[in-house]
Amino acid sequence: MESRLIFNTPDGPMCYVDYDTVQQGKCIFEQLRQTAMYQGNNRSYQFSLFEKVKNRLVKKEWFYLPTFHVPCLSIFLDSANLEQAMV
């Protein structure tokens, strides 16, 4: 695992997906960012990208969504299925 994408809700972290490379995590993160209809300062829902540095995770990028956004969540969950298929 070299990168991790975390989906946060108003109640806290909901789930995460680990990726074998930093590039995989960045690619999914960019797909999410481009799919999001509105990115704002309302901190209701958030996607955060972490990268492994030495033996810990460091938060690199993030964006907020004002509401639950089904298309973004579908991309996120599909990426988890893709990771499982590659193992």
Long-range contacts (C-beta under 8 A, 24 or more apart in sequence): 1-52, 2-51, 2-52, 3-49, 3-50, 3-51, 3-52, 4-49, 4-50, 4-52, 4-57, 5-29, 5-32, 5-47, 5-48, 5-49, 5-50, 5-76, 5-79, 6-47, 6-48, 6-50, 7-45, 7-46, 7-47, 7-73, 7-76, 8-45, 8-46, 8-47, 8-48, 9-44, 9-45, 9-68, 10-44, 10-45, 17-76, 17-79, 17-80, 17-83, 18-83, 19-79, 19-83, 20-83, 20-86, 22-51, 22-52, 24-83, 25-49, 25-50, 25-51, 28-75, 28-76, 28-79, 29-61, 31-75, 32-63, 32-72, 32-75, 32-76, 33-63, 35-69, 35-71, 35-72, 35-75, 36-63, 36-65, 36-69, 36-72, 37-69, 38-65, 38-66, 39-63, 39-64, 39-65, 40-64, 40-65, 40-66, 42-66, 45-69, 47-72, 47-76
